[in-house]
Amino acid sequence: MSIQLSILFIILGCAIVTFIPRIIPFIVIRNIQLPKIVIKWLSFIPICIFTALIVDSFIIQDNKLLLAIDWRILTAIIPTLIIALWTKSLSITVIVGIICMATIRFLF
């Protein structure tokens, strides 16, 4: 398998362009002491993103006016949420969610 030099440069350029905006904020913030209210506000961001992803996955828009619930995904969310609240472990929660969704997709 051969790769052209221009394709390699495009891939490396894309990696750099993606890497810079994700790493620069961490480097800048590391040396700054943030106020407690900002830290508390930032602690809610992962919860908001997670909620938006979940709600987006199980609410289906049938047409412009009607919304429906994808019950298969909701049945995977419920045990995953219970495990998340019980264990408070991200890795266990992700594993349980993947197993639940795989089982439901296999059965239905």
GIQUIMO-V8858 format. One record per residue. OMEGA is omega in whole degrees, -180 to 180 (999 if undefined). D_CENTER is the distance of its C-alpha to the mean C-alpha in Angstrom with 1 decimal. Layout:
OMEGA,D_CENTER / OMEGA,D_CENTER
This chain:
180,34.1 / 179,34.6 / 179,32.4 / -178,33.8 / 180,33.7 / 178,32.4 / 178,29.3 / 178,28.7 / 178,29.0 / 179,26.6 / 179,23.9 / 177,24.7 / 177,24.7 / 179,21.3 / 180,20.0 / -180,21.9 / 178,20.7 / -175,17.0 / -174,17.8 / -178,19.9 / 178,17.7 / -175,15.1 / -177,17.9 / 179,20.6 / 179,19.1 / 179,18.8 / -179,22.4 / -176,23.8 / -177,22.3 / -176,23.4 / -178,27.0 / 176,26.8 / -178,27.3 / 175,25.1 / -178,26.6 / -179,25.4 / 178,24.4 / 178,22.0 / 178,20.5 / 179,20.2 / 180,18.6 / 180,16.0 / 180,15.2 / -176,14.1 / 179,11.4 / 179,8.5 / 180,10.0 / 180,10.3 / 179,6.8 / 179,5.9 / 179,9.3 / 179,9.1 / -179,6.6 / -178,9.0 / 179,12.0 / -177,11.5 / -176,11.4 / 173,14.6 / -177,16.6 / 175,18.7 / -179,21.1 / 173,24.3 / -174,26.2 / -174,26.3 / -174,27.3 / 174,26.1 / 178,22.8 / 180,22.3 / 174,20.1 / -173,18.9 / 177,20.5 / -180,19.2 / 179,15.6 / 178,16.8 / 174,18.9 / -179,16.0 / -175,14.1 / 178,17.3 / 178,18.0 / 178,14.5 / 178,14.8 / 179,18.3 / 179,17.5 / 179,14.8 / -178,17.6 / -175,20.3 / -175,19.0 / 179,16.6 / -179,15.3 / -177,11.7 / 178,13.0 / 179,15.2 / 180,12.7 / 180,10.5 / 179,13.9 / 179,15.3 / 179,12.6 / 180,13.1 / 179,16.8 / -178,17.0 / 178,15.4 / 179,17.6 / -179,20.5 / 178,20.3 / 178,19.9 / -177,22.9 / -175,25.0 / 999,24.4
